[in-house]
């Protein structure tokens, strides 16, 4: 007897949902299993009386790849949204990314020549030629003032350790613009699905069998025989029972709060860059879509050390973890009927458009075998 399904896809996030869509479109029998009680992975949104709340932090779709933009827009309508976050340093507000608005707020400089000269002076004063850590890397790029006020505290909260103990590779470059442009991303296309990302995920999974609250690892013995191939998007080390030890991540904790007022901070994202404030940012979700409601929902985002059982968010791509991942990758390559893809299975950070592009490539490769 043949298998019941052509593919079991582990994970109903963007990667898994995109592969499922492509496979179903090709007439394949697909089962998606998802450990959480909802689809969408970290892009999952919840409705709060007309406000789409990004449950796992802000997700803004941006790409310069026209094919990917047309692909997502073929399923749902996107509202235009330009990310223009504000940095709050002990009550002082600065525009991000670093641009002429920032330099005017920081120093009073009003021309590119003034700002360029000040940054160049601070870089020269540092005397740094070969940065040994993140602090030295940042100062060598943008000078001490910007580093101390807008980089240091935020980064140390995000990574849970001093910048002097972080590798310079984390910020090989920092975007600096000598124009009055608050557009955080340089990508041609930017927006957020009308109604939240669930609208996109639901379209991708339309007609696909999905089992929620189903942990593939716990039910592996009964699930694996049901399909010819497995597309696995979960943690690669967990699939192998942490044989070589656990890969490390940074995790996040979110505190959502509904407020009976029409506006809280007048911007979707406000970063808190001082070290003393325990959270890194406050998100006000209604500003992603511009909906008018008498209430609002805000989210405080707290970075935290990851432990097994927590949601893994940011891979710590230092040499130790990359060497460990290589061992798991070698094990993965020995399983011809399991395809590994996505942020957790590949132990790398992906933007959403990169996830979709990689998933479409994986699906096409599978279907052409």
C-alpha positions, 0 to 999 in steps of 0.5 A: 500500500502507498503512503496516505500523503505525498508530503507531511509539512511540519509547521504552519508558518510562512515557509510551511504554508507556502510549500503546502500551497505549491504542492496542493496546486500541483495535485499533491496530497498534503498534511500540515501538522502544527505544534501551536494551536494556530497557523501562521507561526510568528506572523500570527495575528489576533483580532482585537475588535478591528485591530490586528494584533501581531502576537509575536512582534511587529512584522512588516513585509518588505522586498525589492523582488517584484515576483515575491511582491506580486505573489503575496498580493495575488492572495490578499490586498496589502495596505501600504506601510512605511516603517518609521520607528522612533527611538526613545532615550530617557525621554528624548526622541529621535528618528530612525534609521540614522538620518538628517532628522536624527542628527538634527535632534542629536546635535542640531546639525542641519546640513549633510556636511555638518553631520558627516564632519562630526561623525568622521571626527568621532571615528577618528578620535576613537583610533579604532582600525581593527574592531575586536567587538561590537562596541568598537565596530559600531563606534568605528562606523557611526562615532561615539554619540550615536553608539552611546545613545542609540545603539549600546543600550538597545543592543545589550538588552537584545543580546543579554550581554555587554557590547564588548562581549559581542562579535563585531559581525553582528553589525558589519554595517549600520545604515546612515543616511544624510537625507531627511528620510525616515523610511527604515527599509530601502525596499521598493515594496512595503506593506502589511496584509489588510486584516493581518497576516492570517488572511495570507496564511489562510489563503495559502492553506486553503484546501490543505488538511491541517492538524493544530496542536500536533507536535510532530516530534511527539507523534513522529512514530505514527506520522512518518509512515503516512507520507513519502516525504517530510518537509521539516521547519522546526528546530533541527537539533530537536529532531535529533533529540539534541544529540550534540547539545542544544543550539542557542537562541535569544527569546522574547516575551510579549505583554499585550495590553488593551487601552480604552483610548484612541492613541497611545504613542502615535507611531507603530514602533517605538524603540527604547534605547537606554539600558535601564528600561527593561523592554526594547520597544513598544508596538501600537498595532493600530498604526500598522493599518491606520484603522480608527477605533476608540481603543488601542492595543500596545505590546511591550517586547522583552528580550530574554535568555532562551531555554528549552521549552521557550520560543526560539527567535534569534539564532546566536550565530557565533562560531560555537553554534555554527559548528554545532549546526554543521554537525546537525546539518550533516545528520540532516543530509543523511535523511533523503526523505526529510527536507529541512527549510526555514528559520529554525531548521536552517538556524538562520534569520530570514526576512519574510520575503526570503522565507517565501522565496526559499519555500517556493524554491524548495517546493519546485525542487520537490515537485521536479524530482 
